[in-house]
Amino acid sequence: MNGQEITGQWNGLLKVPGTQLRLVFHVNKTETGYSATMDSPDQKVTGIPMEKAVFENSVLKLEMSKAQISYEGTLNKDNIIVGKFTQRGQSTELNLSKDIIQKQVFARPQEPQKPYPYYTEDVKFENKIDNVVLAGTLSLPKKEGNFPAVILISGSGGQNRDGEMLGHKPFLLLADFLTKNGFAVLRFDDRGVAQSTGDISKCTTADFAKDVQAGVDYLQARKEINKNKIGLIGHSEGAVIAPIVAGNSKAIDFIVLLAGPGLRGEKLLLMQKEAVERASGVSESEIQKGQEAFKGAYDMILASSVNDENLKKNIMAYFTSKYNEDFAKAVTPQITNNWMYYFLKMDPAVNLAKVKCPVLALNGGKDLQVPATVDLEAIKKTLLKAGNKNVTTKELANLNHMFQECKTGSPEEYEKIEQTFSPLALEEISSWMVLQTK
């Protein structure tokens, strides 16, 4: 087996929950051994240097300890490296070859195609408080006229104006459907994403609410918008943001909450963890162990008054005692970043109680991320208790967190399902909005 050639470009397809990522390693010979870099074309990242590259006895080892990434694989006689990619303690099989690898592309039959039968305009508006410029698309049923309007608010993580995720563009679809039904629709790139400025990494839900409020101010200044009929549609975290904005602004006429949390952050995340793990076949004993361990960590965060280095150290020590150091190193930054710290402590009920305008809350019956029955019940109870008389809640059978018709509701299905958004759900949203804006 001597004389095996390891230098050159090696391509692989990493299958992570819900999606596939192409990875490319470039291995070069040096005077003292080997060096390597990594590309992740789907994340638009190239030339990341690996800190260590070793090839001996047919085994390739690559390491980048800063990002807690490593790869180890064996080059076989078919010139394929069979191995595992590890990131933050999680290992996934990854085989590499010299062949260029194509991702499996799934059909998206619902995606609207140009030319659209309505008017669209690229727009920019400013959140003056945080000095952020947000870029988006405004669609109008016709170029001239005066229309009721709605702003689309995305869920957690940075998304572009189409809400693009796993090859789906749910916000493009929603905007298309609503514009055809007589509404003006504003959708925008989250701050720090695509053409919007700012840094998403330090933001919390409260910061995103200011971005949405800037969108409301922008719509109010447009002559084509009926200022008395401006609404918000939020998905997932977006359905936490919509009540924050509506509760603090007389300008909001109605809100639609899609898969919106009704329970405090830490309760929701524990339920989500349990539901997703059960659907993925994790053993009951492991599920219970995880519930206890994470509840303990969340309780430490809830009891803390400030998100400082001391808290991070304590969480790190806690997870090391429950699992091991590698696990603790991987998980601690995930649950103590600014966004998560805020989310865990935030109780949606506080914001919902301030909402006086009409509310429609929809959830998929197979949503594992925001379990429908308990969250819809919590939303309804909070609003009615606060005196809001115009509340409609509805659980839609067989839909997942993304409002796709599905089998299990597991996030691993999202990409494989061709449907982007259930036509039934689109109709529910639109017909309710038409009633509110008559």
Legacy VTK file of the C-alpha trace (Angstrom):
# vtk DataFile Version 3.0
C-alpha trace
ASCII
DATASET POLYDATA
POINTS 438 float
0.000 0.000 0.000
3.026 2.307 0.018
3.172 5.147 -2.468
-0.467 6.080 -1.878
-1.141 9.602 -3.103
-2.909 11.719 -0.509
-2.204 15.189 -1.922
-4.873 17.053 -3.884
-8.543 17.826 -3.481
-10.830 15.492 -1.528
-14.600 15.953 -1.641
-17.285 14.722 0.708
-20.938 15.228 1.636
-21.655 15.716 5.334
-25.183 14.669 6.304
-26.269 16.683 9.322
-29.848 16.754 10.687
-32.134 18.233 8.062
-29.523 18.992 5.412
-26.342 18.072 3.531
-23.149 20.130 3.439
-20.389 19.699 0.879
-16.909 19.714 2.409
-13.672 19.951 0.436
-10.194 19.276 1.876
-7.059 20.362 0.021
-4.031 18.332 1.161
-0.548 19.581 0.251
2.918 18.098 0.749
5.362 20.239 2.743
9.049 19.803 3.596
8.156 18.387 6.987
4.989 16.452 6.157
1.563 17.739 5.122
-0.688 20.792 5.389
-4.389 21.069 4.625
-7.222 23.567 4.221
-10.981 23.064 4.285
-13.778 24.609 2.191
-17.487 24.535 2.981
-19.013 25.711 -0.336
-22.603 25.678 0.936
-21.650 28.019 3.785
-19.570 30.070 1.306
-16.366 29.507 3.323
-13.047 28.640 1.664
-9.438 28.039 2.648
-9.844 27.418 6.388
-6.387 26.241 7.496
-6.224 22.993 9.464
-3.810 23.211 12.410
-2.640 19.634 11.973
-2.432 17.293 8.966
-0.893 13.810 9.327
-0.889 10.904 6.877
0.700 7.634 7.908
-0.165 3.936 7.477
-3.004 4.956 5.116
-4.681 7.026 7.846
-5.362 10.739 7.317
-5.825 12.873 10.442
-6.846 16.534 10.228
-7.428 18.832 13.167
-8.567 22.340 13.910
-8.797 22.477 17.697
-9.944 26.135 17.827
-13.241 25.200 16.174
-13.261 21.738 17.794
-13.184 20.127 14.337
-11.313 16.955 13.403
-11.373 14.335 10.689
-9.912 10.843 10.665
-10.190 8.437 7.762
-8.449 5.505 6.065
-7.520 5.603 2.380
-8.605 2.315 0.771
-7.553 0.625 -2.458
-10.466 2.222 -4.364
-8.934 5.621 -3.570
-11.731 6.540 -1.152
-11.052 7.806 2.352
-13.526 6.179 4.739
-13.804 8.093 7.980
-15.549 10.320 10.495
-15.896 14.086 10.827
-16.170 15.365 14.394
-17.309 18.797 15.501
-17.851 19.786 19.140
-17.905 16.178 20.259
-20.475 15.055 17.633
-19.188 12.526 15.069
-20.705 11.936 11.627
-19.580 9.509 8.939
-17.845 11.314 6.076
-16.203 9.575 3.138
-13.937 11.540 0.809
-13.098 10.966 -2.846
-11.443 12.801 -5.725
-14.787 12.942 -7.560
-16.718 16.200 -7.492
-19.783 15.579 -5.345
-23.192 16.966 -6.176
-25.782 17.524 -3.498
-29.099 15.811 -3.950
-31.424 18.537 -5.163
-35.081 18.255 -4.204
-37.898 19.648 -6.319
-39.734 22.689 -4.947
-42.929 22.694 -7.022
-44.623 25.516 -5.082
-41.870 28.097 -5.595
-43.271 31.176 -7.409
-41.604 31.940 -10.746
-41.070 35.351 -12.341
-42.660 37.349 -13.855
-44.982 37.828 -10.866
-48.514 39.153 -11.517
-47.929 42.027 -9.058
-45.428 44.804 -8.340
-42.227 44.217 -6.313
-39.591 46.689 -5.196
-36.242 46.289 -3.449
-36.288 48.587 -0.422
-34.064 49.650 2.479
-35.047 51.064 5.859
-33.078 51.981 8.958
-33.256 50.927 12.587
-31.897 54.248 13.876
-31.567 53.045 17.489
-28.991 50.372 16.599
-27.736 52.022 13.426
-28.642 49.041 11.245
-29.822 49.228 7.613
-32.256 46.469 6.662
-32.718 45.439 3.045
-35.868 43.777 1.818
-38.599 43.388 -0.759
-41.949 45.132 -0.724
-44.619 43.497 -2.874
-47.788 45.377 -3.765
-50.881 43.967 -5.524
-50.521 46.874 -7.997
-47.971 49.664 -8.325
-50.594 52.313 -7.505
-53.238 52.046 -4.810
-53.708 51.838 -1.059
-53.407 48.388 0.527
-53.512 46.673 3.909
-49.977 45.497 4.728
-48.116 42.855 6.668
-44.479 42.318 7.723
-43.029 38.783 7.779
-40.766 38.004 10.779
-38.406 35.035 10.623
-37.548 32.453 13.269
-34.257 31.964 15.109
-30.938 32.055 13.258
-30.106 34.422 10.415
-32.363 34.147 7.372
-32.734 36.142 4.195
-35.950 37.825 3.069
-37.259 34.570 1.542
-36.854 32.781 4.888
-34.566 30.478 2.914
-33.780 27.209 4.632
-32.889 23.736 3.341
-33.783 24.678 -0.227
-37.197 26.054 0.783
-38.264 29.710 0.532
-41.384 29.872 2.732
-41.477 33.698 2.943
-41.297 34.057 -0.847
-44.296 31.722 -1.020
-46.226 33.467 1.754
-45.562 36.917 0.252
-46.655 35.696 -3.179
-49.914 34.201 -1.857
-50.839 37.218 0.276
-49.979 39.784 -2.403
-52.235 37.904 -4.845
-54.953 38.180 -2.169
-54.732 41.963 -1.928
-52.048 42.590 0.727
-48.826 44.565 0.562
-46.023 42.422 2.063
-42.667 43.554 3.459
-40.042 40.888 4.054
-36.396 41.610 4.821
-32.965 40.049 5.326
-32.242 39.605 9.052
-29.540 41.962 10.311
-26.088 40.801 9.254
-27.571 38.511 6.571
-27.380 39.037 2.777
-27.823 42.795 2.111
-28.685 43.917 5.672
-25.968 45.439 7.835
-25.212 44.690 11.502
-23.898 41.759 13.522
-26.438 39.049 14.292
-24.094 37.127 16.616
-24.553 39.444 19.595
-28.279 40.076 19.165
-31.235 39.026 21.272
-34.948 38.770 20.488
-35.356 42.348 21.794
-32.916 43.653 19.146
-34.837 41.939 16.341
-38.043 43.561 17.645
-36.448 46.979 17.024
-35.696 45.949 13.424
-39.361 45.036 12.914
-40.519 48.323 14.463
-38.276 50.121 11.951
-40.143 48.219 9.217
-43.480 49.388 10.648
-42.256 53.002 10.607
-41.125 52.537 7.013
-44.528 51.190 5.891
-46.324 54.075 7.602
-44.357 56.501 5.440
-45.419 54.831 2.168
-48.453 56.286 0.381
-49.453 52.839 -0.958
-49.995 51.483 2.574
-53.245 51.795 4.534
-51.832 53.006 7.864
-54.822 51.653 9.793
-54.357 48.130 8.500
-50.778 47.078 9.226
-50.198 43.584 10.633
-47.354 41.226 11.535
-46.816 37.541 10.758
-44.130 35.861 12.853
-42.848 32.300 12.546
-41.333 30.527 15.596
-39.101 33.145 17.297
-40.771 35.648 14.950
-44.015 34.804 16.762
-42.372 35.972 20.001
-41.205 39.193 18.328
-44.635 40.082 16.853
-46.299 40.449 20.302
-43.351 42.552 21.574
-43.884 45.012 18.702
-47.701 44.898 18.834
-47.758 45.358 22.612
-45.664 48.517 22.369
-47.214 50.077 19.269
-50.685 51.390 18.474
-49.823 51.054 14.778
-50.354 47.272 14.671
-53.846 46.230 13.637
-53.527 42.404 13.818
-50.903 39.686 14.331
-50.515 36.098 13.093
-48.408 33.727 15.211
-47.114 30.683 13.325
-45.679 27.980 15.618
-45.290 30.609 18.320
-44.006 29.728 21.786
-46.504 30.335 24.586
-44.270 28.997 27.357
-41.093 30.406 28.881
-37.883 29.612 26.954
-36.466 26.918 29.212
-39.744 24.926 29.349
-40.120 25.060 25.577
-36.519 23.954 24.909
-36.795 20.971 27.262
-40.021 19.841 25.548
-38.445 20.382 22.123
-35.324 18.385 23.098
-37.430 15.487 24.353
-39.731 15.386 21.308
-36.910 15.608 18.717
-34.770 12.997 20.515
-37.690 10.580 20.800
-38.443 10.938 17.065
-34.740 10.306 16.334
-34.774 7.011 18.264
-32.757 8.117 21.320
-33.268 5.695 24.238
-35.660 6.688 27.038
-32.880 6.549 29.638
-30.709 8.942 27.575
-33.695 11.263 27.059
-34.331 11.394 30.814
-30.655 11.935 31.581
-30.623 14.854 29.115
-33.791 16.343 30.595
-32.344 16.349 34.120
-28.927 17.627 33.042
-30.248 20.470 30.876
-32.941 21.456 33.362
-30.187 21.843 35.971
-28.168 24.073 33.643
-31.214 26.148 32.660
-32.081 26.601 36.351
-28.568 28.010 36.933
-29.144 30.505 34.123
-32.611 31.469 35.407
-31.181 32.061 38.887
-28.319 34.205 37.551
-28.555 37.982 37.376
-25.834 38.526 34.781
-24.369 36.527 31.886
-20.693 36.753 32.841
-17.552 34.600 32.742
-18.380 33.269 36.187
-21.695 31.825 34.985
-19.974 30.279 31.941
-17.352 28.673 34.224
-20.036 27.228 36.500
-22.054 25.840 33.573
-18.855 24.350 32.121
-18.009 22.623 35.426
-21.609 21.429 35.780
-21.726 19.764 32.321
-18.255 18.269 32.843
-19.567 16.579 35.999
-22.704 15.320 34.213
-21.043 14.189 30.966
-17.397 14.987 30.147
-15.173 17.922 29.280
-15.594 17.637 25.497
-19.375 17.721 25.839
-19.167 20.660 28.262
-16.895 22.596 25.865
-19.355 22.032 23.033
-22.564 22.852 24.895
-21.589 25.725 27.218
-21.135 28.362 24.458
-24.415 27.254 22.875
-26.513 27.863 25.983
-24.708 30.930 27.336
-24.555 33.092 24.201
-26.477 36.405 24.360
-29.416 35.177 22.314
-29.939 31.960 24.287
-29.471 33.615 27.693
-32.217 36.106 26.815
-34.472 33.453 25.246
-34.284 31.103 28.251
-35.339 33.875 30.622
-38.025 35.366 28.424
-41.661 34.592 29.177
-43.832 35.206 26.066
-46.847 35.684 28.368
-45.514 39.062 29.524
-45.574 40.414 25.955
-48.767 38.625 24.913
-50.644 40.209 27.837
-50.016 43.664 26.325
-51.464 42.759 22.904
-54.882 44.356 22.339
-55.290 43.759 18.582
-56.798 40.601 16.970
-54.557 37.494 17.110
-54.503 34.323 14.994
-52.244 31.551 16.353
-51.639 28.461 14.212
-49.549 25.373 14.940
-48.876 22.108 13.152
-50.134 19.037 15.019
-46.793 17.294 14.355
-44.569 20.234 15.333
-41.756 18.819 17.507
-40.031 22.177 18.008
-43.005 24.073 19.422
-45.478 21.380 20.548
-48.891 22.588 19.410
-51.384 21.715 22.129
-49.572 23.165 25.146
-48.298 26.266 23.366
-51.621 27.186 21.734
-53.374 26.644 25.066
-50.851 28.909 26.839
-51.180 31.656 24.191
-54.989 31.574 24.295
-55.148 31.550 28.096
-52.732 34.493 28.417
-54.535 36.657 25.843
-58.040 35.996 27.186
-56.922 36.576 30.767
-55.492 39.958 29.696
-58.858 40.904 28.189
-58.191 40.347 24.468
-61.536 39.241 23.005
-60.420 38.613 19.419
-58.297 35.447 19.672
-58.351 32.510 17.238
-56.146 29.468 17.822
-56.007 26.418 15.588
-53.997 23.208 15.464
-53.542 21.998 11.877
-53.288 18.200 11.641
-50.197 16.519 10.139
-48.162 19.725 9.729
-44.640 20.151 11.122
-42.839 23.218 12.494
-42.337 24.542 8.945
-46.055 24.051 8.125
-45.320 21.227 5.692
-47.500 18.106 5.459
-45.259 15.435 6.978
-44.983 11.903 8.364
-43.214 12.307 11.717
-42.553 16.031 12.222
-38.825 15.396 12.679
-36.496 18.227 11.522
-34.688 15.579 9.453
-37.682 15.529 7.075
-37.799 19.290 6.306
-35.434 19.233 3.349
-36.739 15.994 1.831
-40.378 17.130 1.744
-41.141 18.787 -1.603
-43.937 20.929 -0.185
-42.716 24.261 1.204
-45.903 25.430 2.945
-49.278 23.732 3.266
-51.882 25.329 0.932
-54.440 24.782 3.709
-52.324 26.856 6.121
-51.867 29.611 3.501
-55.645 29.754 3.067
-56.236 29.887 6.864
-53.873 32.863 7.230
-55.160 34.773 4.215
-58.904 34.358 4.864
-58.492 35.419 8.518
-56.494 38.496 7.461
-59.133 39.454 4.887
-61.761 39.380 7.651
-59.643 41.574 9.942
-58.966 44.208 7.271
-62.436 44.562 5.751
LINES 1 439
438 0 1 2 3 4 5 6 7 8 9 10 11 12 13 14 15 16 17 18 19 20 21 22 23 24 25 26 27 28 29 30 31 32 33 34 35 36 37 38 39 40 41 42 43 44 45 46 47 48 49 50 51 52 53 54 55 56 57 58 59 60 61 62 63 64 65 66 67 68 69 70 71 72 73 74 75 76 77 78 79 80 81 82 83 84 85 86 87 88 89 90 91 92 93 94 95 96 97 98 99 100 101 102 103 104 105 106 107 108 109 110 111 112 113 114 115 116 117 118 119 120 121 122 123 124 125 126 127 128 129 130 131 132 133 134 135 136 137 138 139 140 141 142 143 144 145 146 147 148 149 150 151 152 153 154 155 156 157 158 159 160 161 162 163 164 165 166 167 168 169 170 171 172 173 174 175 176 177 178 179 180 181 182 183 184 185 186 187 188 189 190 191 192 193 194 195 196 197 198 199 200 201 202 203 204 205 206 207 208 209 210 211 212 213 214 215 216 217 218 219 220 221 222 223 224 225 226 227 228 229 230 231 232 233 234 235 236 237 238 239 240 241 242 243 244 245 246 247 248 249 250 251 252 253 254 255 256 257 258 259 260 261 262 263 264 265 266 267 268 269 270 271 272 273 274 275 276 277 278 279 280 281 282 283 284 285 286 287 288 289 290 291 292 293 294 295 296 297 298 299 300 301 302 303 304 305 306 307 308 309 310 311 312 313 314 315 316 317 318 319 320 321 322 323 324 325 326 327 328 329 330 331 332 333 334 335 336 337 338 339 340 341 342 343 344 345 346 347 348 349 350 351 352 353 354 355 356 357 358 359 360 361 362 363 364 365 366 367 368 369 370 371 372 373 374 375 376 377 378 379 380 381 382 383 384 385 386 387 388 389 390 391 392 393 394 395 396 397 398 399 400 401 402 403 404 405 406 407 408 409 410 411 412 413 414 415 416 417 418 419 420 421 422 423 424 425 426 427 428 429 430 431 432 433 434 435 436 437
